[in-house]
Amino acid sequence: MLNSADRIPARGPRLALVLALSALGQSAVADSVPEDYLAGKRAFVAEVAERHGLDRQALAALLDQARYDPAVVAAITRPYEGQPWHRYRALFLTEERIRGGVDYWKAHAPLLARAEAVYGVPPSIIVAIIGVETRYGTFLGRYRAIDALTTLGFAYAPRADFFRRELEALLLLAREESIDASAVLGSYAGALGKPQFIPSSYRAYAVDFDGDGQRDLWGSDADVIGSVANYLARHGWRRGAPIAVPASLAEGVAVDGGLADLSIAGKVPVEPTHDLATLRAAGFLWQAPLEEAARAVPIRLEGGRGPELWLGLDNFYTITRYNRSNLYAMAVLQLGAAIESAVDGP
């Protein structure tokens, strides 16, 4: 667990002043940094300072403090989502996390109800996302965002362009929300706050749900709850619509045969495009009531006792826009259901 100084980012009036005053006393980089790391940072400073009117000296000083962190590269190459479903599920469907979700729900019930009224997203999904991401705000990450994003932006070729854009977004976010970009902590991928928004998502989807003039995803649970709901709504959440239903196959139908021309998703999300008549004809069976106009995608996950079959609908796909993994969306769905059951129970 992070201490309070780690959980809340230092703030200042403007980015230039924040960057100029930042002095953490750390060496710029280790001796073993990749060859292009320093050159990449220098080029980035010149380009971004000119594009956004940032103080070039202050920006260079900030990036000089950023450390290359090989642990960041190691972490991104072995994500949780690389595990089979039954192991991934066990990480999040725990009694501790369910109890924490119940406590969070009860503590913020009016905010959750307001978010559902405004955005159509039920409390179970909002709470479960915060629970999966940061254990309801009790663990917000151990990496300095500036270290993670410079490491991945200048020394991780597979997604360097993406992380350079996120680094740029962090600098703009710091200017807009008075965040100290040199001190704020996050995930190994630079995700921030209780809902773990990457900087570009923070800028695009965070909302000031408590009306205090600032979008604070560390200290304001109102902003956290409203922002998660807004993110899902902006990515296509359908109010009151189902998310996913368990399925089975008619006798004599084998999923390994490909089921004619149907695509069957595994860990990687696939947009639902199959109508229910097509799924029935292919041999899929389900008990939950679904509107005939619904579209779904078959999903097969590795359960502890064999494959699990599901039909993922539009709202399930929307959850994967938060984290592009069917394992993630299923964990959110099942954790949320467990929390809701406990909230409603005796």
Sequence and secondary structure as in RCSB ss.txt:
>XXXX:A:sequence
MLNSADRIPARGPRLALVLALSALGQSAVADSVPEDYLAGKRAFVAEVAERHGLDRQALAALLDQARYDPAVVAA
ITRPYEGQPWHRYRALFLTEERIRGGVDYWKAHAPLLARAEAVYGVPPSIIVAIIGVETRYGTFLGRYRAIDALT
TLGFAYAPRADFFRRELEALLLLAREESIDASAVLGSYAGALGKPQFIPSSYRAYAVDFDGDGQRDLWGSDADVI
GSVANYLARHGWRRGAPIAVPASLAEGVAVDGGLADLSIAGKVPVEPTHDLATLRAAGFLWQAPLEEAARAVPIR
LEGGRGPELWLGLDNFYTITRYNRSNLYAMAVLQLGAAIESAVDGP
>XXXX:A:secstr
   HHHHS  B S HHHHHHH      SS TT  TTHHHHHHHHHHHHHHHHT  HHHHHHHHHH    HHHHHH
HTS GGGS HHHHHHHHS HHHHHHHHHHHHHTHHHHHHHHHHH   HHHHHHHHHHHHTTTT   SEEHHHHHH
HHHHH GGGHHHHHHHHHHHHHHHHHHTB TTT EE TT  BTTTTB HHHHHHH   TT SSS  TTT HHHHH
HHHHHHHHHTT  TT   EEE EE TT  GGGT TT   BSSS     EEHHHHHHHTEE  S   TT EEEEEE
EEETTEEEEEEE HHHHHHTTTSS HHHHHHHHHHHHHHHHHHH  
